[in-house]
Amino acid sequence: MNQALRERLNTLYAAIKLGQFDFVLNALDDDVEFISYSPIEIFPFLGHRRGKAAMAEALRAAHEAFDFVTYEPISMVLESDNVAVQIFVRVVDRKTGRSLQLVIAEFLRLHQGKIVEIRQFMDSFRAAEQLLGRQLVGAEN
């Protein structure tokens, strides 16, 4: 069971990278809840979303803003209907050409084979610096 779920999630993350929205949406519960703890002023397609329509909108907006170069799980812990995933992400801002490289942590909750909740965390401070192309005030190396 765990191996089948691991393979299914790897395929799901590959589909996100490729912009295969129908495949991704099929893996989600109709009332899926997505929460990304990141600044929506910088990443307006993130934040809090509920339902497949809202997720479709967020996925499309993310792909309009960025060219997804890499979106690949680097570690995955599965326990019953809960999954923790570290994802290596490399995207290129379509407006500026700037490259962002970061690791995202996602915590998924499943019910009857569908994803019902996604909580996403990233170092949004460093992501914002990469997106803006400068170090933010008070930042230390």
C-alpha positions in Angstrom: 0.0 0.0 0.0 2.7 2.5 1.0 4.7 1.8 -2.2 1.6 2.2 -4.4 0.8 5.5 -2.6 4.4 6.7 -2.9 4.4 6.0 -6.7 1.0 7.7 -7.1 2.3 10.8 -5.3 5.5 10.9 -7.3 3.3 10.8 -10.5 1.2 13.6 -9.0 4.2 15.9 -8.4 5.4 15.2 -11.9 2.0 16.2 -13.2 2.1 19.4 -11.2 5.5 20.2 -12.9 4.0 19.5 -16.3 0.9 21.5 -15.8 -1.4 18.4 -16.1 -4.2 20.0 -14.1 -6.9 17.5 -14.8 -4.7 14.7 -13.4 -3.8 16.7 -10.3 -7.4 17.7 -9.7 -8.5 14.1 -10.0 -6.3 13.2 -7.0 -8.1 15.9 -4.8 -11.3 15.6 -2.8 -14.0 17.9 -4.0 -13.7 20.0 -0.8 -9.9 19.9 -0.6 -8.4 22.5 1.7 -5.0 24.0 0.7 -3.1 26.3 3.0 0.3 27.7 2.1 2.1 29.7 4.8 3.6 32.2 2.4 3.1 35.9 1.7 0.2 36.2 -0.8 1.5 39.7 -1.7 4.4 38.0 -3.4 2.8 34.7 -4.3 -0.9 35.6 -4.9 -1.8 32.1 -6.1 -0.9 30.6 -2.7 -2.5 31.3 0.7 -5.8 29.6 1.6 -7.9 27.8 -1.0 -10.8 25.4 -0.7 -12.3 23.1 -3.3 -11.2 21.9 -6.7 -12.2 25.1 -8.6 -10.0 27.2 -6.3 -7.1 24.7 -6.6 -7.5 24.7 -10.4 -7.3 28.5 -10.4 -4.2 28.4 -8.1 -2.4 25.8 -10.3 -3.1 27.8 -13.5 -1.9 31.1 -11.9 1.3 29.4 -10.7 2.0 28.1 -14.1 1.2 31.5 -15.7 3.7 33.1 -13.3 6.5 30.5 -13.5 8.1 28.0 -15.8 8.4 24.8 -13.7 11.9 23.4 -14.2 11.9 21.0 -11.3 9.1 19.9 -8.9 10.4 16.7 -7.4 9.9 15.0 -4.0 13.2 14.4 -2.3 11.8 12.7 0.8 8.4 11.2 1.7 7.1 9.8 5.0 3.8 7.9 4.9 1.8 7.0 7.9 -1.8 5.7 7.4 -3.6 8.6 5.7 -1.0 11.2 6.4 2.0 12.1 4.3 4.9 14.5 4.8 6.8 15.4 1.6 9.9 17.6 1.0 9.9 18.9 -2.6 12.8 20.4 -4.4 11.5 23.2 -6.6 13.2 25.2 -9.3 11.0 27.7 -11.2 11.8 30.6 -13.5 9.7 33.8 -13.2 8.2 34.3 -16.6 8.2 38.2 -16.2 11.8 38.7 -15.0 13.6 35.5 -15.9 14.8 35.1 -12.4 15.3 31.6 -11.1 13.9 30.5 -7.7 15.3 27.4 -6.0 13.8 26.2 -2.8 12.6 23.2 -0.8 8.9 23.1 0.1 7.5 20.9 2.9 3.9 19.6 2.4 1.8 17.8 4.8 -1.1 15.9 3.1 -4.1 14.2 4.7 -6.0 11.6 2.6 -9.4 10.1 2.9 -10.7 7.3 0.8 -7.7 7.7 -1.6 -8.2 11.4 -2.2 -6.2 14.3 -0.8 -8.5 16.3 1.5 -5.9 18.7 3.0 -2.6 20.2 2.0 -0.5 22.3 4.3 2.5 23.8 2.6 5.6 25.5 4.2 8.6 27.2 2.6 11.3 29.6 3.5 9.3 32.4 1.9 11.8 35.0 3.0 14.5 33.5 0.8 12.0 32.8 -2.0 11.0 36.4 -1.9 14.6 37.5 -2.1 15.2 35.3 -5.1 12.1 36.6 -6.8 12.9 40.2 -6.1 16.6 39.7 -7.0 17.9 41.4 -3.9 18.6 40.8 -0.2 15.8 42.1 2.0 16.6 44.6 4.7 18.1 43.1 7.8 18.8 39.8 6.2 21.9 37.9 7.2 23.8 35.2 5.3 
